[in-house]
Amino acid sequence: MKFLFTTLSLVLITLIGYTQTKFVRLETNKGNITLMLYDQTPKHRDAFLKSIKQGLYDQAAFNRVIKAFVSQGGELDETILDREKLSPEKPLARIPAEIVPALFHKKGALGAGRNDNPEHSSYLTQIYLVAGKPQTDEQLDAMEKKKGHQYTPAQRAAYKTIGGIPRLDLDYTVFGEIVEGMEVADAINASPTDKNDLPLSPVTFTPKVLSKKEAAKQLEKLH
């Protein structure tokens, strides 16, 4: 499965393009995960990098882990919304949606959380890693019909093999993907949780932006 995940990831990254310039390492208490941020979603890329620089994600927690769905980290919806209620006169701080059909919710995708707003704008300090599960052609056909969107052959291959969550496509912004450390992401998603999906043993992470030299090495690995 690891070989299959790597092979499909390389095919899909080739389709997206090797122009990606920013990489982030999540240093978790279960191991490291390397993320490639998409240049096709610059607002989300830059907002994430800014939040990292400001230390907003230092020792953040994966606080909502749903097996075979997602591992969500950063601030919870309730915390964000309760804080905003304290200052109703202020405009909501959100990242405008950057929904690109080519960037989809395959396993390993990095997405931005949001509340149920019609603009599909994202929270500043909530991310999720897609776990998901393999899909059938029938499931993908039904999703295409529901969303009025057609998947490419490569996207179908990814959903049918490594899996993902197609029902989130076109509703949430995907702005990156895991390029190393998928086994760590799997371990996080397998964490025992309570009734609120909170891991029984804290799973924390601190993101570090890779240097240009480190990013260049990552790109070399992907070629």
Backbone as a chain_set.jsonl record, in Angstrom:
{"seq": "MKFLFTTLSLVLITLIGYTQTKFVRLETNKGNITLMLYDQTPKHRDAFLKSIKQGLYDQAAFNRVIKAFVSQGGELDETILDREKLSPEKPLARIPAEIVPALFHKKGALGAGRNDNPEHSSYLTQIYLVAGKPQTDEQLDAMEKKKGHQYTPAQRAAYKTIGGIPRLDLDYTVFGEIVEGMEVADAINASPTDKNDLPLSPVTFTPKVLSKKEAAKQLEKLH", "coords": {"N": [[0.832, -1.206, 0.0], [2.002, 1.215, 0.763], [3.828, 1.624, -1.345], [2.03, 1.871, -3.457], [0.631, 4.17, -2.685], [2.716, 6.053, -2.814], [3.408, 5.922, -5.548], [1.006, 6.726, -6.875], [0.765, 9.269, -5.774], [2.996, 10.535, -6.88], [2.267, 10.526, -9.586], [-0.024, 12.176, -9.501], [1.044, 14.536, -8.447], [2.713, 15.19, -10.524], [0.802, 15.888, -12.437], [-0.296, 18.12, -11.195], [1.905, 19.752, -11.105], [5.381, 20.638, -10.859], [5.968, 23.035, -9.669], [5.643, 23.776, -7.112], [6.587, 25.499, -4.184], [6.814, 25.731, -1.433], [7.337, 24.004, 1.568], [6.373, 22.263, 4.493], [7.177, 20.947, 7.657], [5.542, 18.912, 9.876], [6.124, 18.491, 13.14], [5.401, 16.038, 15.127], [4.294, 14.325, 18.14], [4.266, 11.729, 17.446], [5.909, 11.347, 15.382], [7.348, 12.684, 12.299], [5.781, 14.635, 9.714], [5.829, 15.558, 6.38], [4.718, 18.252, 4.501], [3.62, 19.411, 1.359], [2.883, 22.558, 0.157], [0.412, 23.953, -1.906], [0.984, 26.043, -4.687], [-1.1, 26.865, -6.189], [-3.061, 27.697, -4.508], [-2.679, 30.338, -3.194], [-3.529, 32.157, -1.154], [-4.3, 30.587, 1.032], [-1.939, 29.136, 1.387], [-0.122, 31.209, 2.076], [-1.372, 32.262, 4.343], [-1.218, 30.123, 6.125], [1.554, 29.874, 6.382], [2.1, 32.349, 7.552], [0.721, 32.095, 9.979], [2.234, 30.069, 11.122], [4.69, 31.378, 11.403], [3.962, 33.263, 13.287], [3.656, 31.679, 15.45], [1.257, 30.5, 16.066], [0.526, 27.884, 15.807], [2.192, 26.455, 17.439], [2.918, 23.662, 19.327], [0.326, 22.75, 18.911], [-2.764, 20.862, 18.868], [-4.001, 17.739, 17.612], [-7.186, 17.639, 17.657], [-9.592, 16.583, 16.959], [-10.239, 13.642, 15.858], [-11.224, 11.475, 13.495], [-11.697, 8.295, 12.582], [-10.735, 6.893, 9.471], [-11.61, 9.128, 8.193], [-10.931, 12.168, 8.834], [-8.085, 13.849, 10.336], [-8.104, 16.378, 12.466], [-6.556, 19.46, 13.214], [-5.3, 22.155, 15.314], [-7.279, 24.999, 16.149], [-10.487, 24.384, 17.604], [-13.804, 24.431, 16.14], [-15.753, 25.423, 17.94], [-14.257, 26.932, 19.785], [-13.21, 28.97, 18.173], [-15.579, 30.198, 17.175], [-16.862, 30.967, 19.553], [-15.057, 32.861, 20.526], [-15.267, 34.787, 18.549], [-17.837, 35.678, 18.98], [-17.555, 37.342, 21.119], [-16.78, 39.74, 20.141], [-18.742, 41.003, 18.272], [-18.907, 43.173, 16.602], [-16.713, 43.235, 15.006], [-15.369, 42.397, 11.802], [-15.496, 39.062, 10.494], [-12.662, 36.982, 10.705], [-11.384, 35.386, 8.1], [-10.228, 33.113, 5.542], [-10.509, 33.661, 2.155], [-12.263, 31.395, 0.04], [-10.502, 29.013, -1.938], [-11.087, 27.088, -4.063], [-10.097, 24.594, -6.073], [-10.713, 22.519, -8.711], [-8.828, 20.576, -9.548], [-7.434, 20.007, -7.289], [-7.952, 17.831, -4.84], [-9.756, 15.771, -2.408], [-8.047, 13.472, -1.81], [-6.504, 10.694, -0.051], [-4.226, 11.85, 2.342], [-4.356, 14.495, 1.653], [-4.166, 17.991, 2.461], [-6.287, 20.079, 4.13], [-8.329, 23.039, 4.753], [-10.16, 23.931, 7.571], [-13.574, 24.959, 8.166], [-16.549, 26.867, 9.025], [-20.128, 26.51, 8.519], [-20.531, 28.377, 6.147], [-21.809, 30.366, 3.454], [-19.935, 31.317, 1.64], [-17.882, 29.575, 1.736], [-15.511, 30.141, 2.987], [-12.436, 29.896, 4.853], [-11.265, 28.934, 8.168], [-8.665, 30.613, 10.022], [-6.915, 29.21, 11.618], [-7.17, 26.375, 11.589], [-6.651, 23.169, 10.482], [-6.79, 20.142, 8.472], [-5.984, 16.707, 7.953], [-6.5, 14.421, 5.428], [-7.826, 11.219, 5.74], [-9.766, 9.065, 5.017], [-11.232, 6.561, 2.801], [-11.038, 3.84, 0.381], [-12.899, 4.267, -2.663], [-15.703, 3.246, -4.682], [-16.475, 2.767, -8.211], [-19.185, 3.187, -8.543], [-19.84, 4.767, -6.324], [-18.34, 7.05, -6.882], [-19.5, 7.806, -9.31], [-22.048, 8.525, -8.407], [-21.385, 10.677, -6.782], [-20.344, 12.454, -8.638], [-22.651, 13.031, -10.076], [-24.198, 14.244, -8.097], [-22.698, 16.539, -7.455], [-22.27, 17.717, -9.875], [-19.873, 17.52, -11.229], [-17.013, 16.26, -12.874], [-14.692, 13.682, -12.376], [-11.212, 13.298, -13.107], [-9.421, 10.684, -14.904], [-7.081, 10.089, -13.404], [-7.706, 11.098, -10.88], [-9.87, 9.48, -10.229], [-8.56, 7.016, -10.129], [-6.937, 7.408, -7.903], [-8.851, 7.761, -5.842], [-10.049, 5.249, -5.907], [-8.074, 3.539, -5.117], [-5.944, 4.453, -3.091], [-7.751, 5.966, -1.698], [-9.952, 8.382, -0.013], [-11.952, 11.355, 0.517], [-14.415, 12.091, -1.271], [-16.829, 13.491, -0.982], [-16.28, 15.891, 0.218], [-15.153, 17.452, -1.701], [-15.004, 20.452, -3.632], [-16.271, 21.886, -1.702], [-14.663, 22.459, 0.453], [-11.475, 24.008, 0.916], [-8.622, 22.597, -0.455], [-5.244, 22.697, 0.165], [-2.728, 21.611, 0.091], [-0.563, 18.704, 0.483], [0.449, 15.538, 1.894], [3.783, 14.541, 1.587], [5.745, 13.068, 2.706], [5.836, 10.765, 5.418], [3.356, 9.518, 5.695], [2.731, 7.25, 7.111], [2.887, 8.138, 9.691], [0.774, 9.942, 9.796], [-1.265, 8.079, 9.46], [-1.013, 6.685, 11.868], [-1.754, 8.665, 13.672], [-4.412, 9.04, 12.908], [-5.425, 6.661, 13.725], [-5.572, 6.829, 16.421], [-6.872, 6.098, 19.647], [-9.967, 7.446, 20.748], [-12.204, 9.698, 22.595], [-15.778, 10.124, 23.201], [-16.156, 12.522, 21.952], [-14.429, 12.567, 19.867], [-11.858, 13.26, 20.58], [-8.455, 12.574, 20.949], [-7.43, 10.111, 23.313], [-4.917, 10.068, 24.413], [-2.918, 12.886, 24.278], [-2.189, 14.27, 21.085], [0.163, 16.081, 19.662], [1.494, 18.825, 17.693], [4.008, 20.751, 16.029], [4.525, 23.023, 13.526], [7.116, 23.468, 11.104], [8.661, 25.556, 8.813], [10.237, 24.544, 5.892], [13.577, 25.179, 4.812], [14.853, 26.867, 1.85], [16.783, 25.233, 0.744], [16.173, 22.743, 1.884], [13.613, 22.454, 0.831], [14.201, 22.259, -1.866], [15.48, 19.795, -1.909], [13.322, 18.154, -1.293], [11.78, 18.5, -3.594], [13.469, 17.309, -5.445], [13.273, 14.647, -4.673], [10.719, 14.122, -5.494], [10.809, 14.128, -8.211]], "CA": [[0.0, 0.0, 0.0], [2.884, 2.382, 0.791], [4.339, 1.809, -2.701], [0.917, 2.349, -4.272], [0.392, 5.562, -2.298], [3.806, 6.87, -3.346], [3.311, 5.958, -7.011], [-0.115, 7.572, -7.268], [1.078, 10.637, -5.381], [3.912, 11.076, -7.878], [1.486, 10.78, -10.805], [-0.894, 13.328, -9.288], [1.889, 15.716, -8.297], [3.141, 15.536, -11.879], [-0.304, 16.571, -13.089], [-0.433, 19.433, -10.572], [3.081, 20.51, -11.518], [6.499, 20.671, -9.919], [6.275, 24.429, -9.376], [5.385, 24.047, -5.703], [7.799, 26.105, -3.634], [6.821, 25.77, 0.027], [7.151, 22.747, 2.272], [6.286, 22.405, 5.943], [7.299, 19.709, 8.408], [4.814, 18.842, 11.142], [6.85, 17.703, 14.124], [4.387, 15.551, 16.051], [4.819, 13.391, 19.134], [4.224, 10.39, 16.855], [6.82, 11.348, 14.244], [7.275, 13.852, 11.43], [5.018, 14.608, 8.471], [6.218, 16.654, 5.494], [3.618, 18.737, 3.666], [3.866, 20.322, 0.245], [1.793, 23.513, 0.015], [0.157, 24.233, -3.321], [1.045, 27.426, -5.15], [-2.4, 27.186, -6.8], [-3.928, 28.251, -3.457], [-1.723, 31.232, -2.52], [-4.048, 32.794, 0.067], [-4.208, 29.598, 2.105], [-0.51, 28.875, 1.594], [0.51, 32.319, 2.789], [-1.984, 32.391, 5.661], [-0.659, 29.063, 6.945], [2.939, 30.242, 6.666], [2.057, 33.47, 8.485], [0.321, 31.554, 11.286], [3.385, 29.344, 11.644], [5.677, 32.389, 11.811], [3.464, 33.901, 14.499], [3.635, 30.708, 16.534], [-0.12, 30.152, 16.409], [0.366, 26.428, 15.795], [3.193, 25.811, 18.282], [2.348, 22.667, 20.247], [-1.116, 22.604, 18.661], [-3.217, 19.476, 19.055], [-5.011, 17.103, 16.769], [-8.243, 17.612, 18.674], [-10.785, 15.906, 16.451], [-9.717, 12.569, 15.008], [-12.301, 10.572, 13.094], [-11.051, 7.23, 11.829], [-11.101, 6.75, 8.053], [-12.197, 10.385, 7.716], [-9.883, 13.186, 8.906], [-7.445, 14.218, 11.599], [-8.198, 17.838, 12.483], [-5.647, 20.076, 14.17], [-5.424, 23.602, 15.51], [-8.408, 25.404, 16.993], [-11.802, 23.797, 17.368], [-14.85, 25.352, 15.692], [-16.42, 26.05, 19.082], [-13.352, 27.932, 20.349], [-13.157, 30.097, 17.234], [-16.877, 30.883, 17.104], [-17.116, 31.615, 20.844], [-14.213, 34.047, 20.591], [-15.816, 35.795, 17.642], [-19.066, 36.222, 19.581], [-17.186, 38.366, 22.096], [-16.587, 41.01, 19.415], [-19.606, 40.898, 17.088], [-18.769, 44.343, 15.725], [-15.559, 43.045, 14.144], [-15.594, 41.464, 10.682], [-14.942, 37.74, 10.742], [-11.356, 36.71, 10.108], [-11.473, 34.164, 7.312], [-9.463, 33.063, 4.298], [-11.428, 33.421, 1.042], [-12.17, 30.055, -0.549], [-9.689, 28.801, -3.137], [-11.449, 25.726, -4.428], [-9.564, 24.264, -7.394], [-11.137, 21.14, -8.987], [-7.692, 19.655, -9.684], [-6.935, 19.722, -5.942], [-9.095, 17.094, -4.315], [-9.605, 15.18, -1.078], [-7.44, 12.145, -1.765], [-5.808, 10.412, 1.191], [-3.011, 12.635, 2.476], [-4.576, 15.902, 1.321], [-4.214, 18.979, 3.538], [-7.407, 20.988, 3.911], [-8.595, 24.089, 5.73], [-11.488, 23.807, 8.172], [-14.45, 26.129, 8.096], [-17.921, 26.641, 9.494], [-21.089, 26.398, 7.417], [-20.793, 29.697, 5.572], [-22.088, 30.234, 2.017], [-18.767, 31.668, 0.824], [-16.913, 28.484, 1.874], [-14.253, 30.693, 3.475], [-11.785, 28.994, 5.809], [-10.682, 29.429, 9.413], [-7.246, 30.94, 9.946], [-6.08, 28.353, 12.454], [-7.654, 25.001, 11.67], [-6.306, 22.358, 9.316], [-7.085, 18.72, 8.608], [-5.329, 15.754, 7.062], [-7.496, 13.462, 4.957], [-7.574, 9.776, 5.809], [-10.698, 8.54, 4.03], [-11.177, 5.139, 2.45], [-11.225, 3.628, -1.057], [-14.229, 4.464, -3.217], [-16.048, 2.429, -5.85], [-16.931, 3.552, -9.365], [-20.581, 3.564, -8.3], [-19.837, 5.887, -5.388], [-17.816, 8.213, -7.584], [-20.53, 8.215, -10.272], [-23.107, 9.204, -7.647], [-20.866, 11.962, -6.323], [-20.275, 13.33, -9.81], [-24.016, 13.458, -10.377], [-24.64, 15.134, -7.026], [-21.953, 17.793, -7.46], [-22.155, 18.268, -11.221], [-18.436, 17.628, -11.458], [-16.469, 15.002, -13.372], [-13.325, 13.395, -11.969], [-10.291, 12.854, -14.142], [-9.009, 9.288, -14.692], [-6.087, 10.015, -12.326], [-8.406, 11.297, -9.613], [-10.635, 8.252, -9.975], [-7.61, 5.971, -9.731], [-6.522, 7.686, -6.521], [-9.973, 7.488, -4.941], [-10.365, 3.816, -5.897], [-6.963, 2.766, -4.557], [-5.519, 4.955, -1.779], [-8.943, 6.45, -1.01], [-10.125, 9.797, 0.268], [-13.309, 11.78, 0.897], [-14.921, 12.901, -2.386], [-17.975, 14.347, -0.645], [-15.791, 17.204, 0.645], [-14.662, 18.2, -2.862], [-15.704, 21.658, -4.075], [-16.873, 22.543, -0.541], [-13.574, 22.869, 1.334], [-10.24, 24.27, 0.184], [-7.447, 21.743, -0.313], [-4.127, 23.584, -0.169], [-1.451, 20.919, 0.175], [-0.646, 17.254, 0.628], [1.567, 14.855, 2.534], [4.745, 13.937, 0.664], [6.493, 12.116, 3.527], [5.28, 10.565, 6.749], [1.964, 9.075, 5.685], [2.563, 6.267, 8.173], [2.654, 8.904, 10.926], [-0.61, 10.414, 9.686], [-2.119, 6.908, 9.712], [-0.97, 6.403, 13.302], [-2.557, 9.7, 14.328], [-5.824, 8.783, 12.625], [-5.809, 5.438, 14.428], [-5.523, 7.072, 17.861], [-8.123, 5.914, 20.406], [-10.586, 8.735, 21.068], [-13.4, 9.669, 23.434], [-17.024, 10.3, 22.456], [-16.07, 13.778, 21.197], [-13.367, 12.37, 18.867], [-10.596, 13.78, 21.097], [-7.551, 11.476, 21.31], [-7.306, 9.876, 24.756], [-3.565, 10.548, 24.706], [-2.724, 14.06, 23.419], [-1.349, 14.209, 19.886], [0.523, 17.474, 19.429], [2.379, 19.092, 16.559], [4.535, 22.09, 15.788], [4.981, 23.08, 12.13], [8.343, 24.181, 10.776], [8.794, 25.815, 7.38], [11.527, 24.073, 5.405], [14.403, 26.169, 4.121], [14.882, 26.698, 0.398], [17.63, 24.078, 0.464], [15.398, 21.557, 2.24], [12.514, 22.356, -0.13], [14.79, 21.786, -3.123], [15.702, 18.358, -1.749], [12.027, 17.509, -1.392], [11.392, 18.497, -5.011], [14.303, 16.303, -6.109], [12.706, 13.338, -4.346], [9.45, 13.956, -6.198], [11.052, 13.965, -9.649]], "C": [[0.87, 1.262, 0.0], [3.43, 2.677, -0.594], [3.263, 2.39, -3.594], [0.63, 3.802, -3.972], [1.448, 6.466, -2.907], [3.692, 7.019, -4.851], [2.188, 6.875, -7.469], [0.14, 9.024, -6.914], [1.99, 11.286, -6.408], [3.189, 11.398, -9.178], [0.656, 12.047, -10.648], [-0.1, 14.61, -9.128], [2.403, 16.164, -9.658], [2.051, 16.315, -12.604], [-0.493, 17.977, -12.522], [0.714, 20.335, -10.994], [4.136, 20.54, -10.439], [6.877, 22.094, -9.543], [6.113, 24.758, -7.897], [6.674, 24.464, -5.002], [7.897, 26.035, -2.12], [6.511, 24.393, 0.608], [7.181, 23.007, 3.768], [6.417, 21.035, 6.588], [6.486, 19.824, 9.7], [5.586, 17.921, 12.074], [5.852, 17.283, 15.199], [5.021, 14.614, 17.073], [4.665, 11.94, 18.691], [5.18, 10.273, 15.668], [6.599, 12.584, 13.382], [6.468, 13.587, 10.164], [5.471, 15.793, 7.631], [5.063, 16.979, 4.548], [4.156, 19.596, 2.535], [2.657, 21.237, 0.123], [1.641, 23.884, -1.452], [0.264, 25.727, -3.63], [-0.255, 27.849, -5.833], [-3.392, 27.757, -5.788], [-3.099, 29.217, -2.608], [-2.238, 31.87, -1.231], [-3.945, 31.833, 1.253], [-2.754, 29.259, 2.417], [0.111, 29.951, 2.467], [-0.075, 32.515, 4.188], [-1.423, 31.34, 6.621], [0.776, 29.402, 7.342], [3.005, 31.395, 7.674], [1.702, 32.994, 9.892], [1.471, 30.796, 11.942], [4.424, 30.328, 12.179], [5.264, 33.06, 13.107], [3.383, 32.954, 15.688], [2.251, 30.239, 16.918], [-0.367, 28.645, 16.434], [1.391, 25.709, 16.687], [2.516, 24.915, 19.317], [0.82, 22.625, 20.148], [-1.477, 21.129, 18.785], [-4.093, 19.018, 17.898], [-6.181, 16.804, 17.716], [-9.561, 17.013, 18.2], [-10.318, 14.874, 15.427], [-10.836, 11.572, 14.746], [-11.709, 9.527, 12.151], [-11.632, 7.094, 10.427], [-11.826, 7.988, 7.527], [-11.106, 11.459, 7.723], [-9.265, 13.234, 10.295], [-7.348, 15.744, 11.582], [-7.308, 18.413, 13.568], [-5.803, 21.578, 14.231], [-6.583, 23.912, 16.433], [-9.687, 24.666, 16.611], [-12.78, 24.858, 16.885], [-15.422, 26.136, 16.87], [-15.565, 27.168, 19.692], [-13.311, 29.184, 19.485], [-14.455, 30.896, 17.271], [-17.212, 31.585, 18.417], [-16.288, 32.886, 20.989], [-14.773, 35.164, 19.701], [-17.08, 36.442, 18.203], [-18.769, 37.33, 20.577], [-17.017, 39.738, 21.446], [-17.417, 40.986, 18.136], [-19.473, 42.067, 16.114], [-17.603, 44.191, 14.75], [-15.898, 42.113, 12.984], [-14.908, 40.137, 10.981], [-13.613, 37.559, 10.009], [-11.416, 35.367, 9.403], [-10.537, 34.263, 6.104], [-10.453, 32.795, 3.168], [-11.195, 32.047, 0.414], [-11.291, 30.051, -1.791], [-9.902, 27.346, -3.581], [-11.073, 25.467, -5.887], [-9.92, 22.807, -7.683], [-9.996, 20.132, -9.085], [-7.124, 19.238, -8.327], [-8.067, 19.097, -5.15], [-8.744, 16.353, -3.026], [-9.154, 13.718, -1.114], [-6.814, 11.935, -0.386], [-4.495, 11.185, 1.217], [-3.181, 14.099, 2.134], [-4.612, 16.751, 2.587], [-5.321, 19.971, 3.226], [-7.53, 22.011, 5.02], [-10.016, 23.942, 6.255], [-12.286, 25.095, 8.035], [-15.769, 25.813, 8.776], [-18.846, 26.633, 8.277], [-21.444, 27.778, 6.904], [-20.93, 29.578, 4.06], [-20.901, 30.554, 1.118], [-17.707, 30.572, 0.839], [-15.542, 28.994, 2.327], [-13.752, 29.884, 4.668], [-11.358, 29.707, 7.092], [-9.201, 29.722, 9.195], [-6.369, 29.894, 10.623], [-6.687, 26.965, 12.658], [-7.348, 24.272, 10.362], [-6.781, 20.926, 9.536], [-6.308, 17.923, 7.569], [-6.349, 14.685, 6.701], [-6.994, 12.03, 5.139], [-8.464, 9.111, 4.761], [-10.552, 7.046, 3.821], [-11.422, 4.981, 0.954], [-12.697, 3.731, -1.469], [-14.452, 3.524, -4.4], [-16.434, 3.34, -7.01], [-18.361, 4.024, -9.153], [-20.662, 4.755, -7.361], [-19.358, 7.166, -6.063], [-18.807, 8.728, -8.622], [-21.63, 9.006, -9.567], [-22.648, 10.57, -7.184], [-20.75, 12.944, -7.483], [-21.653, 13.886, -10.141], [-24.503, 14.481, -9.349], [-23.995, 16.501, -7.132], [-21.852, 18.439, -8.842], [-20.712, 18.468, -11.634], [-17.903, 16.27, -11.893], [-15.016, 14.834, -12.95], [-12.488, 12.963, -13.16], [-9.958, 11.382, -13.899], [-8.014, 9.141, -13.541], [-6.74, 10.185, -10.961], [-9.222, 10.067, -9.242], [-9.704, 7.141, -9.487], [-7.177, 6.16, -8.288], [-7.635, 7.337, -5.548], [-10.261, 5.989, -4.828], [-9.264, 2.984, -5.229], [-6.558, 3.277, -3.174], [-6.692, 5.527, -0.988], [-8.96, 7.945, -0.768], [-11.568, 10.092, 0.643], [-13.89, 12.67, -0.202], [-16.078, 13.813, -2.017], [-17.55, 15.727, -0.145], [-15.323, 18.067, -0.527], [-15.611, 19.332, -3.238], [-16.419, 22.391, -2.929], [-15.829, 23.061, 0.439], [-12.317, 23.065, 0.497], [-9.165, 23.26, 0.549], [-6.254, 22.593, -0.723], [-2.756, 22.932, -0.003], [-1.653, 19.426, 0.292], [0.594, 16.718, 1.324], [2.487, 14.265, 1.461], [5.69, 12.987, 1.392], [5.796, 11.977, 4.867], [3.831, 10.143, 6.771], [1.713, 8.048, 6.778], [2.327, 6.946, 9.526], [1.213, 9.432, 10.935], [-1.589, 9.275, 9.955], [-2.169, 6.589, 11.2], [-1.801, 7.408, 14.079], [-4.038, 9.405, 14.133], [-6.335, 7.532, 13.323], [-5.837, 5.616, 15.945], [-6.871, 6.784, 18.522], [-8.669, 7.271, 20.842], [-11.76, 8.561, 22.023], [-14.633, 9.927, 22.571], [-17.056, 11.583, 21.64], [-14.964, 13.747, 20.148], [-12.035, 12.978, 19.281], [-9.694, 12.605, 21.475], [-7.399, 11.349, 22.827], [-5.917, 10.262, 25.253], [-3.283, 11.703, 23.754], [-1.786, 13.799, 22.245], [-1.069, 15.652, 19.483], [1.436, 17.606, 18.207], [2.823, 20.55, 16.567], [5.043, 22.124, 14.352], [6.242, 23.93, 11.967], [8.423, 24.351, 9.265], [10.18, 25.36, 6.932], [12.268, 25.195, 4.681], [14.36, 25.918, 2.615], [15.703, 25.466, 0.015], [16.879, 22.786, 0.754], [14.251, 21.339, 1.262], [13.019, 21.82, -1.463], [15.042, 20.277, -3.068], [14.396, 17.586, -1.854], [11.584, 17.421, -2.837], [12.194, 17.456, -5.782], [13.741, 14.902, -5.873], [11.45, 13.056, -5.155], [9.626, 13.772, -7.702], [11.305, 12.495, -9.99]], "O": [[0.545, 2.25, -0.659], [3.498, 3.838, -0.996], [3.528, 3.287, -4.394], [0.407, 4.593, -4.888], [1.129, 7.522, -3.454], [3.859, 8.117, -5.381], [2.388, 7.71, -8.351], [-0.23, 9.92, -7.673], [1.795, 12.445, -6.773], [3.461, 12.421, -9.806], [0.628, 12.893, -11.542], [-0.515, 15.661, -9.617], [2.52, 17.361, -9.924], [2.337, 17.286, -13.305], [-0.807, 18.913, -13.258], [0.528, 21.532, -11.215], [3.828, 20.475, -9.249], [8.013, 22.334, -9.134], [6.405, 25.875, -7.468], [7.724, 23.854, -5.203], [8.976, 26.261, -1.571], [5.566, 23.718, 0.2], [7.922, 23.865, 4.247], [5.828, 20.065, 6.112], [6.716, 20.72, 10.512], [5.689, 16.719, 11.828], [5.501, 18.074, 16.073], [6.152, 14.162, 16.892], [4.908, 11.022, 19.475], [5.252, 9.225, 15.026], [5.761, 13.428, 13.699], [6.468, 12.483, 9.62], [5.495, 16.922, 8.121], [4.512, 16.099, 3.887], [5.051, 20.416, 2.742], [1.529, 20.76, 0.0], [2.629, 24.102, -2.152], [-0.296, 26.562, -2.92], [-0.493, 29.04, -6.037], [-4.453, 28.249, -6.174], [-2.845, 28.947, -1.434], [-1.458, 32.099, -0.307], [-3.548, 32.23, 2.348], [-2.384, 29.111, 3.582], [0.779, 29.661, 3.459], [0.643, 32.892, 5.114], [-1.18, 31.632, 7.792], [1.164, 29.237, 8.499], [3.871, 31.407, 8.548], [2.303, 33.43, 10.873], [1.663, 30.867, 13.155], [4.969, 30.139, 13.266], [6.112, 33.392, 13.936], [3.076, 33.375, 16.804], [2.073, 29.642, 17.979], [-1.351, 28.183, 17.013], [1.448, 24.48, 16.686], [1.657, 25.358, 20.079], [0.118, 22.485, 21.15], [-0.604, 20.262, 18.805], [-4.823, 19.803, 17.294], [-6.151, 15.834, 18.474], [-10.53, 16.947, 18.957], [-10.039, 15.206, 14.275], [-11.329, 10.912, 15.661], [-11.271, 9.855, 11.048], [-12.844, 7.167, 10.224], [-12.562, 7.914, 6.544], [-10.424, 11.642, 6.714], [-9.823, 12.741, 11.275], [-6.607, 16.323, 10.788], [-7.297, 17.928, 14.699], [-6.36, 22.199, 13.326], [-6.843, 23.177, 17.386], [-9.926, 24.369, 15.44], [-12.613, 26.042, 17.177], [-15.56, 27.357, 16.806], [-16.083, 28.219, 20.068], [-13.368, 30.307, 19.987], [-14.434, 32.122, 17.385], [-17.782, 32.676, 18.406], [-16.773, 33.883, 21.523], [-14.747, 36.338, 20.07], [-17.36, 37.61, 17.934], [-19.63, 38.165, 20.854], [-17.101, 40.768, 22.116], [-16.863, 40.953, 17.037], [-19.872, 41.97, 14.954], [-17.512, 44.937, 13.775], [-16.636, 41.145, 13.164], [-13.87, 40.097, 11.64], [-13.469, 37.937, 8.846], [-11.49, 34.324, 10.053], [-10.118, 35.351, 5.707], [-11.172, 31.797, 3.213], [-10.055, 31.602, 0.279], [-11.335, 30.981, -2.597], [-9.007, 26.507, -3.48], [-11.653, 26.043, -6.808], [-9.463, 21.926, -6.955], [-10.172, 18.963, -8.745], [-6.418, 18.234, -8.227], [-9.043, 19.773, -4.825], [-7.586, 16.316, -2.61], [-9.792, 12.843, -0.527], [-6.619, 12.893, 0.361], [-3.742, 11.18, 0.242], [-2.245, 14.88, 2.304], [-5.033, 16.289, 3.647], [-5.301, 20.627, 2.184], [-6.924, 21.877, 6.083], [-10.964, 23.84, 5.476], [-11.732, 26.172, 7.818], [-16.076, 24.657, 9.068], [-18.386, 26.739, 7.14], [-22.525, 28.295, 7.187], [-20.237, 28.769, 3.443], [-20.857, 30.119, -0.033], [-16.751, 30.615, 0.065], [-14.526, 28.346, 2.075], [-14.534, 29.27, 5.395], [-11.121, 30.915, 7.102], [-8.566, 29.157, 8.304], [-5.212, 29.712, 10.246], [-6.711, 26.449, 13.775], [-7.74, 24.712, 9.281], [-7.131, 20.544, 10.653], [-6.019, 18.398, 6.471], [-6.989, 14.111, 7.582], [-5.881, 11.689, 4.739], [-7.971, 8.646, 3.733], [-9.846, 6.36, 4.56], [-11.959, 5.89, 0.32], [-13.602, 3.339, -0.732], [-13.501, 3.067, -5.033], [-16.687, 4.53, -6.821], [-18.713, 5.139, -9.541], [-21.469, 5.66, -7.578], [-19.914, 8.24, -5.835], [-18.947, 9.938, -8.802], [-22.086, 10.033, -10.07], [-23.428, 11.523, -7.188], [-21.028, 14.133, -7.323], [-21.798, 15.069, -10.449], [-25.146, 15.468, -9.704], [-24.657, 17.518, -6.926], [-21.4, 19.577, -8.966], [-20.365, 19.446, -12.297], [-18.297, 15.242, -11.342], [-14.201, 15.737, -13.143], [-12.989, 12.345, -14.099], [-10.188, 10.877, -12.8], [-8.09, 8.176, -12.781], [-6.377, 9.505, -10.002], [-9.258, 9.662, -8.08], [-10.028, 6.417, -8.545], [-7.061, 5.193, -7.536], [-7.387, 6.685, -4.534], [-10.67, 5.515, -3.768], [-9.508, 1.848, -4.822], [-6.804, 2.596, -2.178], [-6.65, 5.573, 0.241], [-8.099, 8.679, -1.252], [-12.315, 9.196, 1.036], [-13.858, 13.894, -0.072], [-16.291, 14.824, -2.686], [-18.374, 16.64, -0.089], [-15.12, 19.271, -0.371], [-16.833, 19.199, -3.174], [-17.093, 23.396, -3.158], [-16.093, 24.01, 1.179], [-12.113, 22.379, -0.505], [-8.837, 23.088, 1.723], [-6.235, 23.149, -1.821], [-1.739, 23.624, 0.04], [-2.779, 18.935, 0.209], [1.645, 17.358, 1.34], [2.031, 13.579, 0.546], [6.366, 12.182, 0.752], [5.237, 12.939, 5.392], [3.135, 10.378, 7.759], [0.61, 7.975, 7.319], [1.651, 6.396, 10.396], [0.526, 9.374, 11.954], [-2.618, 9.475, 10.6], [-3.228, 6.261, 11.736], [-2.48, 7.045, 15.04], [-4.827, 9.506, 15.073], [-7.542, 7.362, 13.493], [-6.099, 4.66, 16.675], [-7.908, 7.192, 18.0], [-7.907, 8.144, 21.258], [-12.251, 7.453, 22.239], [-14.539, 9.945, 21.344], [-17.883, 11.727, 20.74], [-14.601, 14.787, 19.6], [-11.167, 13.195, 18.436], [-10.11, 11.73, 22.235], [-7.258, 12.347, 23.534], [-5.763, 10.727, 26.382], [-3.393, 11.532, 22.54], [-0.73, 13.186, 22.398], [-1.964, 16.357, 19.016], [2.055, 16.642, 17.758], [2.119, 21.442, 17.04], [5.912, 21.329, 13.994], [6.401, 24.968, 12.61], [8.267, 23.382, 8.522], [11.185, 25.749, 7.528], [11.66, 26.044, 4.028], [13.885, 24.875, 2.167], [15.357, 24.746, -0.922], [16.936, 21.841, -0.033], [13.941, 20.205, 0.898], [12.345, 21.022, -2.114], [14.843, 19.57, -4.056], [14.354, 16.499, -2.429], [11.069, 16.389, -3.269], [11.661, 16.795, -6.673], [13.737, 14.071, -6.781], [11.147, 11.904, -5.467], [8.711, 13.318, -8.388], [11.529, 12.16, -11.153]]}, "num_chains": 1, "name": "protein.A"}
